[in-house]
């Protein structure tokens, strides 16, 4: 049994969150479907965390166990071939069988991007929260 770690990024505006759900498109569901096409196995991925609908992720770590003899670098190429454009595998590597993306996570960083202008440019609609009001920086710090 091999343990493969993937680093993925995705545009959350295209998914109903990370975690697999019935009848909606999720990041986990898309990755597991692509893995089935590559390995022929029903694989349940393990994630460092999950995101809600519309939340993006940069360098999200997941891992999975497989009996497949697919080369570790081939997972990256093959998955990107089968995944929708909104999710991409940035890196793939084989790790020890004990590695667990959730329990071995050392840190998570959350970044909130606000548009403070009166009108938000529509290009940023899926990537910024619109808040056209004065910010109380001291309250935010506390």
N, C-alpha and C positions, 0 to 999 in steps of 0.2 A: 504494500500500500504506500503510495506516494502522497505527500502533502505539498500542494502548490499554493503559493501566495501571489495574489494579483494586486496591483495598484490601479485603481480605476478612477475616472472622473466622469461626471455626468451633469447634464443640464436638466435640473429638476422640473422645469416648466413643461417638460414633455412626458412626465411620469406621475403616477398616483403614489408617490413616495418610493422608498427603497424596498420595504418588506413585501414579499409576495402576497397577493390577494386574488381572490376569484374574480374573474370577468373584468379586470382592469389591467392596464399596462404598468408594470413596476420594474425597477432596475433589477432586483433579484430575479424576478420571473424571466426577464430577457436574458440575463447571464446564464441562468440554469437551462433555458431552452437552447441557447447556443452551445453550452457544454454537452448537452445530450446529442446534438448534431455531430460534434467533434469526437466524442468518446463512445457514444452509444449507451452511456450509463445515466441513471437517474441520480444526479448529484444535488445535494443540499449544501449550498455555500454557507460559510460562517463569516459573519460581518463584524467589523470593529464597532459598528453602530448602525443606526438607521436614520433616515430623514423623512420628514413629512412631505406631503404633496407640494410641489413647487420649490422645494429647497434643493439647491445645487451642492455638489461636492467636488472638491479638488483633492486628489490623492487619498482616496478612500481605500482602506486595506481590507481585503477579504482573503479567505483561504478555503480550500476544499481538498478532499481526499479522493484519490482515483487509483484504479488498477491499470489505467491506460498507459501505453508506452509512447504516447505523443511526446515529442521533445518539448522541454520546458519553454524554450523561446517560441516554439510553434504555437503554443497556447495563445500568446499575445497576438500573433498574426492571424490565426484562425478565428479567434473570438472577434477581433475587429472586423473580420470579413462578414460574420454572421450577426453582429450586433447592430441595432439601429444607430444612426449617426449621432444621436444624443448621448450615447455612452461609449467610452473608449477605454481600453486597457492600455495603460502607459508602461507597465512593466510586469514581468512574470518571472518567478524564480521558485526553485524547489527549496523547501525549508524542512527542519526536523519534524518528525511526526508529532512532537509535543507542542509545536507552535499553535497558538489559538489567537486569531486576530482580535477577538473581543477581550480576552483576559490578559493578553500580552501587550495591549495598547499602552503606550507611555504617556500620550497626551492627545488632546483634541483641541482644535482651535476653531472658534466660531467668529465669523466676520459678518457684520451687519452694515449694509451700504444704504445710506439715505440720500434721497434727492431733496434738497432744501429750497429749490427754486419754486416759484409760484406755479409754473407749468413744467411738467416732466416731459422730456424728449421721448417719443414713443419707442425709440430704439432701445431704451433702458428699462422698459416696462417690466420685463421678466427678471431683471437683475438688480433693481433698486426698489426700496420702499419710498413712497412719496410722503414727505412730511414738510409741507411748506409753512411751518410755524417756527417762531424763535425757540431755540434750544436752551434749556437751563443746564449749562455745563456743570455747575457745582452739584446740582441734584443728580446728574448722571454719574459723577464721580463717586458720590456717596452710595 
